[in-house]
């Protein structure tokens, strides 16, 4: 019986969490867009690693620029939707990106 109550409680929490997320996503489309931009930047970071292995410095620099664009777009979108704390965290990502560009002689 105890297991059944736990299972029901977890199911209810899942439904509430899902509804909460859906409400947030509908109420704040800028936050959804910002998260998508961060995911795109993460995928591009993987691309940079592959390009580095291949020794394609030109492509590395282009991709690092694209990553910066995605992070800047995400930072702006997080600011627009009231998630300024996340926008502040993205500053450290942008700082690391500038370091990577300097190491790869992209500037």
N, C-alpha and C positions, 0 to 999 in steps of 0.2 A: 504494500500500500504506500509506503514511504517513497519508493522508487516512482510510483505513478504520480504522486504529488510533485516530486522534483521534475519529472518529465513535463508535466502540465505547466509548472511555473516557468521552466525554461522556454517552452513554446510561447507562452504569453509574453515573456520578455523579448523574445525574437520578433514577435508581431509588433510590439510597442516600439522596439528599436527600428524596425523597418518602416513603420509609419512616421516616426520621428525623422528618419533620414529622408524619406520621400517628401515630407513637409518642408524640410530644410532645402532640399534640392529644388523644389518648386518655388519656394520663397526667395531663394538666392541663386539665380542662374549664373551670376558672376562667379560664385564659389565653385560651381560645377566646371565652368570654363577654366578657372584657375587650376583646378586639380588636373584637368586634361592637359594643360600646358606643362605642368610639372611632369606628368607621365611621358609626354612627348620629349621633354628635355632628358629624362632618364634613359629613354630609348636611344636618343642621340649620343648620350655618353657611352653607351655600349658600342655604338658605331665608331666613335673616336678611338676607343681601345683597339678595335679591329684595324682601323686605318693606321694606327701607330705601329701595330705588328707588321703591317705591310710596308711601312716606311713611306707612306704617301703624305708628306708634310703639308702639301697644298690642301689636300682634302681634309686633313686634321684641322687646319686653321679655319676653313670654311664651316666645318661642322661645329667647331667651338663658337663661332659667331652665331650660328643658328641656335645653339644651346642658350647663349646669352639673350637672344631675342625671346625665346620661350620663357626663360626665367623673368625677364622684365615684364612680359605680358602677364605672367602669372602673378607677379608682385602687384601690378596695377589692379588686376581683377580681385585679388584678396583684399586690397585696400578698399575697393569699391563695395565689397560685400560685408565689410566690417570685421574681417579676419586680419587685422593689422599685425597681430603677433606672428602669424605665419609669414606675412610679408617681410617682417624683420628677419626671420630665419632664412629667407631667401637671399638676404644680403650676404650672409656668409657663403652661400653657394656661389654667388656672383664674384665674391672676393677670390674664392678658390679657382674659379674660371679664369679670372685675370692672371693668376699665378700660372695656371696651365698654359695660357697663351704666351706668357713671357718665357716659360721654359721651352716651349716649342718654337720660339722666335716668330710669333705670328704678328706682332705689332711692328 
